[in-house]
Amino acid sequence: MTPSPAPRPTPASTSPGTSPATTPGAAGELWPAPTADGPLDAVVRVPGSKSLTNRYLVVAALADRPSLLRDPLVSRDTRLMADALRQLGADVQEGCPDPAAREESGAGPDDWVVRPAPVRGGGRVDCGLAGTVMRFLPPVAALAGEPVRFDGDERARERPMAALVDGLRQLGAVVDDGGRGTLPFEVSGPAGGLRGGTVRIDASASSQFVSALLLVGARTREGLEVVHEGPPLPSEPHVRMTVEVLRDVGVVVDDAVPGRWAVEPGTVNALDVQVEPDLSNAGPFLAAAAVTGGRVRVPGWPQSTTQAGDLLRDVLDQMGADVTLDRDGLLVEGGDELYGLDLDLHEAGELAPVITALAALASSPSRLRGIAHLRGHETDRLKALVTEVNSLGGDAEETADGLLVRPRPLHGGVVRTYHDHRMATAAAVLGLRVRGVLVEDVATTRKTLPDFPGMWAGMLAGGDVGGPGGGAGAPAGR
């Protein structure tokens, strides 16, 4: 459910093409999205993948020895995960400032060290608005002997959790949720730990329900079989990512039968892993090249990956950009025109906001399909996208499972973000071509990008921006 529309703030006087030096910190503050005066030419070093960082953190906390995460994402969501794992007993050290300790562990100054410990209960986990925290950690808490309480931001209490609650109860855990199927709730594990066995759930609202159960499968006494029963699973690449992460730490997973995953009991090995760049977070920067007819390179783009964001390569190619993947990373060069497209985004719904922004600037209509599940994300993304695109003069409408976007001339105005980081970055893409776009609460991007406005300004300046921590870096001559 999206928040009820509120009166729009009066657009402030702004000079198009400028960007503030710091990120506004409060909801309601307006960030003037810069307008590009010509083609861009920049290198953007996108920080680590949130999805991978938080999966690595969970398996590292369940491992048999300390683990090393190299260049993980440092953002609100990953810090919420780290803090939650500390509540559950693990020691998560963010960065390694001491040279002697770095030499002993092999860690760099931006790396994280995770030292596992027996899972303990009795505490409270703040999930914020992080789906990975609120879904991945209740099964971990069910390994403890004492109850653990889970709660989060106001919107987190509206996000679907019933399938996970059902799955935990099938494993013998006690979940006190007042019958709501949402946060807040309390999880108590059965005496002697989770036995395991077969769990049948309808995970059509979120693939995270499947990943959450798989992540603790090796720590059950008998192993775990998860069977999805219901409409098609959304964002299935994220489940494949979970399976690959588990195999990386020596866990045996059988996923040969569609809709069924079996995890054998056993030891979870330690990690020493380089975290891939977040390919979905690269979306707005690569879209900027397509929108301006410029060039943006993202170094470190993997040749092979389970990240759903890799679909961007095909999408941008279909919309008229030239896309090149080589040893230096991914290069996107914009063409003379943006073309609309008909696209099934069922496996990569997180890309819908930035693709909607591109579609609103294209020369022909676009249809995005397979994304009905986005109504249950940080906000009702489908309703929010239609509302905000149309507020700028666009022509977007909801369909049963997605969006239809017909290009129209756009004008400036305030774009609300609904505490959704991807709404904010999509608005920034629109602002490249539409003067006077003002983004409400751009600070919500800290969820996955610690300094999005700084990186955006650096890109527009023709810099080499970003890095492991997600900072803006310094513009460099080209």
C-alpha positions in Angstrom: 0.0 0.0 0.0 1.5 3.3 -1.0 1.2 6.3 1.3 -1.8 8.6 0.6 -1.0 11.4 -1.7 -0.1 14.6 0.2 -0.1 18.2 -1.0 2.9 18.7 -3.2 5.5 21.2 -2.0 5.8 24.3 -4.0 8.9 23.9 -6.3 11.7 26.0 -5.0 13.7 28.4 -7.2 16.6 26.5 -8.6 19.3 26.8 -11.2 19.1 23.8 -13.6 22.2 21.9 -14.0 23.5 22.4 -10.5 23.7 19.9 -7.6 24.0 20.5 -3.9 27.3 19.6 -2.3 25.7 17.4 0.4 22.9 15.0 0.6 19.7 16.5 2.1 19.0 14.6 5.3 15.3 14.9 5.9 12.1 13.8 4.2 10.5 16.7 2.5 13.7 18.4 1.5 14.0 19.0 -2.2 17.0 18.1 -4.3 17.2 19.9 -7.7 18.0 17.1 -10.1 20.7 18.4 -12.5 20.0 18.7 -16.2 22.7 17.6 -18.6 23.9 20.3 -21.0 25.4 17.7 -23.4 26.7 14.2 -23.7 28.3 12.7 -20.6 31.8 11.1 -20.5 32.5 9.5 -17.2 33.7 6.4 -15.3 31.4 5.4 -12.4 32.8 2.9 -9.8 29.7 1.4 -8.3 30.0 0.1 -4.8 29.4 -3.6 -3.9 26.2 -5.5 -4.4 23.7 -5.2 -1.5 22.2 -8.5 -2.3 25.5 -10.3 -2.3 26.9 -8.4 0.8 23.9 -9.3 2.9 23.9 -13.0 1.8 27.6 -13.2 2.5 27.1 -11.7 5.9 24.5 -14.3 6.9 26.5 -17.3 5.8 29.7 -15.9 7.4 27.8 -15.6 10.7 26.9 -19.3 10.4 30.3 -20.5 9.3 32.9 -22.6 11.1 35.6 -19.9 11.1 36.1 -16.2 10.5 35.3 -14.8 7.0 36.6 -11.9 5.0 34.4 -9.8 2.8 36.4 -7.6 0.4 34.9 -4.3 -0.6 31.4 -5.0 0.7 28.6 -2.3 0.3 28.5 0.1 3.2 25.0 1.4 3.3 22.0 1.5 5.6 20.8 -1.9 4.6 24.1 -3.7 5.1 24.7 -1.9 8.4 21.3 -3.0 9.5 22.3 -6.6 8.6 25.6 -6.3 10.4 23.9 -4.8 13.6 21.3 -7.5 13.5 23.9 -10.3 13.3 25.7 -8.7 16.2 22.5 -9.0 18.2 22.4 -12.7 17.3 26.0 -13.2 18.5 28.3 -12.7 15.6 31.2 -10.3 15.6 31.1 -8.1 12.5 34.1 -5.7 12.2 33.5 -3.0 9.6 36.9 -2.1 8.2 40.3 -3.0 9.6 42.1 0.2 10.5 45.0 -1.4 12.5 47.9 -2.3 10.1 49.0 -5.2 12.3 45.5 -6.7 12.3 45.3 -6.2 8.5 48.5 -8.0 8.0 47.4 -10.9 10.2 44.0 -11.3 8.6 44.8 -10.2 5.1 42.0 -7.6 5.3 42.2 -4.2 3.5 41.0 -1.0 5.2 37.6 -1.3 3.5 37.0 -5.0 4.1 34.8 -6.5 6.7 35.7 -9.4 9.0 33.0 -11.7 10.4 33.7 -13.9 13.4 30.9 -16.4 13.9 29.5 -17.5 17.3 26.6 -19.7 18.5 23.3 -17.9 17.6 21.9 -16.3 20.7 18.4 -15.0 21.4 16.9 -12.6 23.9 17.4 -9.4 21.8 15.6 -7.2 19.3 16.4 -6.8 15.6 15.8 -3.5 13.8 15.0 -4.4 10.2 14.6 -0.8 9.0 13.1 -1.1 5.6 15.5 -3.9 4.5 13.8 -6.9 3.0 16.9 -9.0 3.3 17.1 -8.3 7.1 13.4 -8.9 7.8 13.3 -12.1 5.7 16.7 -13.7 6.1 17.2 -13.4 9.8 14.1 -14.9 11.4 15.2 -18.4 10.3 18.6 -17.6 11.8 17.0 -16.5 15.1 15.1 -19.8 15.1 18.4 -21.5 15.7 18.7 -19.8 19.1 17.2 -21.0 22.4 15.7 -17.7 23.4 13.0 -15.5 21.6 14.1 -12.7 19.3 11.8 -9.8 18.4 11.8 -8.3 14.9 10.5 -4.9 14.0 11.3 -2.1 11.5 10.2 1.1 9.9 6.5 1.9 9.6 6.4 0.8 5.9 8.2 -2.5 6.9 5.1 -3.4 9.0 3.1 -3.5 5.7 5.4 -5.7 3.7 4.3 -9.3 3.3 5.8 -11.9 5.7 3.1 -14.5 6.0 4.8 -17.1 3.8 8.0 -17.0 5.9 6.0 -17.2 9.1 4.2 -20.2 7.7 7.5 -21.8 6.7 9.1 -21.2 10.2 6.1 -22.8 11.9 6.4 -25.9 9.6 10.0 -26.2 10.9 8.7 -26.1 14.5 9.5 -22.5 15.4 7.1 -20.5 17.4 6.2 -17.1 15.7 4.0 -14.7 17.6 2.8 -12.2 15.0 -0.7 -11.6 16.3 -2.1 -13.3 13.3 -1.1 -10.4 11.0 1.6 -12.1 8.8 3.7 -8.9 9.1 6.2 -7.3 11.4 6.5 -6.9 14.4 6.8 -10.4 15.6 8.8 -12.7 17.9 10.6 -15.9 16.9 11.4 -18.7 19.2 13.3 -21.7 18.0 12.3 -25.3 19.1 14.4 -27.0 21.8 17.4 -28.7 20.2 17.4 -26.5 17.2 15.6 -26.8 13.8 14.9 -30.4 12.8 14.5 -29.6 9.1 12.4 -31.6 6.7 10.1 -30.4 3.9 8.6 -26.9 3.9 5.8 -26.0 1.4 5.1 -22.3 0.9 3.7 -19.9 -1.6 6.6 -17.5 -2.3 4.9 -15.6 -5.1 5.1 -12.4 -3.1 8.9 -12.5 -2.7 11.7 -14.8 -3.7 13.3 -13.8 -0.4 11.1 -16.3 1.4 12.8 -19.1 -0.4 16.3 -17.7 0.1 15.7 -17.1 3.8 15.0 -20.7 4.4 17.8 -22.0 2.2 20.4 -19.9 4.1 19.8 -21.9 7.3 19.2 -25.3 5.7 22.7 -26.7 6.4 22.3 -25.9 10.1 19.2 -28.0 10.4 19.6 -31.6 11.8 18.1 -33.4 8.8 18.6 -30.9 6.0 15.8 -28.9 4.4 13.6 -29.2 1.3 11.8 -26.0 0.2 8.9 -26.4 -2.2 7.2 -23.4 -3.8 3.5 -23.9 -4.4 1.8 -21.0 -6.1 2.0 -18.5 -9.0 5.4 -18.1 -10.7 8.3 -17.1 -8.4 9.3 -13.5 -8.9 13.0 -12.4 -9.1 14.2 -16.0 -9.4 17.8 -14.9 -10.2 18.0 -13.9 -6.5 17.3 -17.5 -5.5 20.0 -18.7 -7.9 22.3 -16.1 -6.3 21.5 -17.6 -2.8 22.2 -21.1 -4.1 25.6 -20.0 -5.6 26.6 -18.3 -2.4 25.7 -21.5 -0.4 27.8 -23.6 -2.8 30.7 -21.2 -2.4 30.8 -22.1 1.3 30.6 -25.8 0.7 26.8 -26.3 1.2 25.3 -29.0 -1.0 22.1 -27.7 -2.7 20.0 -29.6 -5.2 18.0 -27.3 -7.4 17.5 -29.6 -10.4 13.7 -29.6 -10.1 12.0 -26.2 -10.8 10.3 -24.9 -7.7 12.1 -27.3 -5.4 15.4 -26.8 -3.5 17.0 -29.3 -1.2 19.9 -28.4 1.2 21.9 -31.1 2.9 23.0 -30.7 6.5 26.7 -30.0 7.1 29.4 -27.5 7.8 29.3 -23.9 6.5 32.8 -23.0 5.4 34.4 -19.6 5.8 34.5 -17.0 3.0 37.3 -14.9 1.5 35.4 -13.2 -1.2 35.5 -10.0 -3.4 32.0 -8.5 -3.5 30.8 -7.7 -7.1 29.6 -4.2 -7.9 25.9 -3.7 -7.5 24.7 -4.0 -11.1 21.2 -2.7 -10.3 22.6 0.4 -8.6 24.6 1.0 -11.8 21.3 1.4 -13.6 20.7 5.1 -13.3 24.4 5.9 -14.2 24.2 3.7 -17.4 20.8 5.1 -18.2 22.4 8.6 -18.0 24.6 7.7 -21.0 21.6 6.6 -23.0 19.6 9.7 -22.1 22.3 12.2 -22.9 23.9 10.4 -25.9 27.1 10.1 -23.9 29.5 7.5 -22.5 29.5 5.9 -19.1 31.8 3.1 -18.1 31.3 0.9 -15.0 34.5 -0.9 -14.1 34.4 -4.4 -12.6 31.3 -5.6 -14.4 31.4 -9.4 -14.1 31.6 -11.6 -17.2 29.2 -14.0 -15.5 26.9 -13.2 -12.6 23.7 -14.2 -10.8 22.7 -10.5 -10.3 19.4 -9.6 -12.0 20.9 -6.2 -12.8 22.9 -7.8 -15.6 19.7 -7.6 -17.7 20.5 -3.9 -18.1 22.9 -4.8 -20.9 20.1 -6.2 -23.1 17.6 -3.5 -22.1 19.8 -0.6 -23.0 20.8 -2.3 -26.3 17.1 -2.7 -27.2 16.5 1.0 -26.4 19.1 2.1 -28.8 22.4 2.4 -26.9 25.7 0.7 -27.8 26.7 -1.7 -25.0 30.2 -3.2 -24.8 31.5 -5.6 -22.1 35.2 -6.2 -22.0 38.0 -6.5 -19.5 37.7 -2.8 -18.5 34.0 -3.2 -17.5 30.8 -2.3 -19.1 30.6 0.7 -21.5 27.3 2.2 -22.5 27.2 4.8 -25.3 23.9 6.6 -26.0 22.5 6.8 -29.5 20.5 9.5 -31.3 17.2 8.1 -30.1 15.6 6.2 -27.2 13.2 3.4 -28.4 10.3 2.0 -26.4 10.2 -1.7 -25.7 7.9 -4.6 -24.6 9.7 -6.2 -21.7 9.0 -9.0 -19.2 10.7 -7.9 -16.0 9.5 -10.8 -13.9 13.1 -11.8 -13.0 14.5 -8.3 -12.5 11.7 -6.1 -11.1 14.2 -3.9 -9.3 15.1 -2.4 -12.6 11.5 -1.2 -13.3 11.9 2.4 -11.9 14.9 3.3 -14.0 13.5 1.6 -17.1 10.2 3.5 -16.5 12.2 6.7 -16.5 13.9 5.8 -19.8 10.5 4.8 -21.3 9.0 8.2 -20.3 11.8 9.8 -22.4 11.6 7.4 -25.3 10.2 8.1 -28.8 7.6 5.2 -28.7 5.5 3.5 -26.1 6.8 0.8 -23.7 5.1 -2.0 -21.8 6.7 -3.6 -18.7 5.2 -6.9 -17.7 5.6 -9.5 -15.0 6.0 -7.0 -12.1 2.8 -7.1 -10.1 4.8 -8.1 -7.0 6.4 -4.6 -7.0 3.2 -3.5 -5.2 4.6 -5.0 -2.1 8.1 -3.5 -2.1 9.4 -0.4 -0.2 6.3 1.3 -1.6 3.7 0.2 -4.1 6.2 0.9 -6.9 3.7 0.6 -9.7 1.3 3.1 -8.3 4.1 5.4 -7.2 5.7 5.4 -10.7 2.5 6.1 -12.4 1.7 8.9 -10.0 5.0 10.6 -10.3 5.6 10.3 -14.0 2.1 11.7 -14.7 2.7 14.5 -12.2 5.4 15.7 -14.6 3.1 15.6 -17.6 3.7 12.0 -18.6 1.3 9.3 -19.6 1.7 6.1 -17.6 -0.9 3.6 -16.4 -0.9 0.5 -14.4 -1.9 -2.8 -15.9 -2.7 -6.0 -14.1 1.0 -7.1 -14.0 3.0 -4.0 -14.8 3.0 -0.6 -16.6 2.2 1.0 -19.9 4.2 4.2 -20.6 3.4 6.5 -23.5 5.9 9.2 -24.1 4.7 12.8 -23.8 6.6 16.1 -23.3 7.5 16.4 -19.6 7.8 19.5 -17.4 9.5 20.2 -14.1 7.9 19.5 -10.7 8.3 17.7 -7.4 8.8 14.0 -7.5 8.0 12.1 -4.3 10.1 9.1 -3.4 7.9 7.3 -0.7 11.1 6.3 1.2 12.1 4.3 -1.9 15.7 4.6 -3.1 14.9 3.5 -6.6 12.2 6.1 -7.0 14.8 8.8 -6.2 17.3 7.5 -8.7 14.7 7.2 -11.4 13.7 10.8 -10.8 17.4 11.8 -11.3 17.4 10.2 -14.7 14.3 12.2 -15.7 16.0 15.3 -14.5 18.8 14.9 -17.0 16.4 15.9 -19.8 13.6 17.7 -17.9 14.5 21.0 -16.3 13.1 21.8 -12.9 12.7 18.3 -11.5 12.9 18.5 -7.7 13.4 15.2 -5.8 11.9 14.9 -2.4 14.1 13.1 0.2 17.0 12.1 -2.0 18.7 10.9 1.2 16.6 7.7 0.9 19.2 6.6 -1.6 21.5 5.9 1.4 19.7 2.5 1.6 22.1 1.2 -1.1 24.2 4.2 -2.3 25.9 6.2 0.5 26.4 9.3 -1.6 24.3 9.2 -4.6 24.0 13.0 -5.1 27.8 13.3 -4.9 28.4 10.5 -7.4 25.7 12.0 -9.8 27.4 15.4 -9.7 30.8 13.8 -10.3 29.5 11.9 -13.3 28.0 15.1 -14.8 31.4 16.8 -14.2 33.1 14.1 -16.4 34.9 12.5 -13.4 36.1 9.1 -12.3 33.8 8.7 -9.3 32.8 6.2 -6.7 34.7 3.4 -5.2 34.4 0.5 -2.6 32.6 2.7 0.0 30.3 4.3 -2.4 31.7 7.8 -2.1 31.8 10.5 -4.8 35.5 10.5 -5.4 37.1 13.4 -7.2 36.3 14.5 -10.7 39.2 13.7 -13.0 40.2 15.2 -16.3 39.6 13.0 -19.3 
